[in-house]
Amino acid sequence: MYEADEQQAVVLEGDPALQQPIIRQMVVQLRSMDSYGTYDTWSDARVLDPLVLTKERRRAIPVVGDPDETTLSRVKAYYNALAQMIERETGLLAVPMINISHEGFGRALILVGKLVALDKTLRDVHRFGFDSLDALVAEAQKQLVKAAALVAENRAVAEL
């Protein structure tokens, strides 16, 4: 099965985005959630490839459907990585909290102390992904800047 996937892989080994801090953290998070060792022999590009949803890949995902455990682990890895980046940026512990219904709707929060540094409504989680690794980096950077600014403005609450 991987041979067919490899021909259609959209994340290539030499992609410069693979060196971005959020991408590196995503790889760490995804590998840490792999309790069966599936990713042990996989390259970073192969581990991240399912996160990139081209138009063809999006079309192949049913409009109605429940998210599977692999998809849920990708969502968790993304918000765990964001929390880690917020922690690095602010110097304060950031904790992600994710609640997703069996239908793929929910909410992701990242708490820093008593402060909600990030609040994201999740819809159609079964289609979770990004147009490219660069799009993932851009979205994560946007969220990181907002969260870090919120923590800076409300540092006293974040330190509680």
Phi, psi and omega in degrees: 000323182296329179302316179294319179295322182297322179295330182259006181300136180253343175262116183262154184304322184270008183300123180298335180297337180297343181266356179293142183304319181293324179292316178301318180292325176299317179298315178302313182296314181296317179294325181290334179274354183275084185288343181263358178077019181299321185276356184305322183260001182273147173285163177301321180298318180291323178297319184276340186309318180296343178285342180265114181253103174287172179301321180293317180294318178298318180298328182285342179274127180301145180296321178250130179176156177269142179291140177273172184297325180295317178295317178299323179293328176293319177298313180298319180297320180298311182287329173296317179295318177299317179299318179297319180292321177297319179299316178298318183291319188260338184079009180242149180298127178244129185239121177277143174229124183233131177231117182231129178286168179295345179271354177095021177243149179172208185211144174240128178237146169236119182259137172236106188063233178265004183265133172275100185279333179216134179223113184232125174280134182252131176227149177048051183300333179297345176250027182293128177170182183229157180294330179198171176295325178297323177293321176299313180298316181297315180295316180296319179296319178299314179295321180295316180298314179299313183294317180296321177295318179297319178294318180297320180291330185236044186303321181298320179289320180295333181272357179289000000 
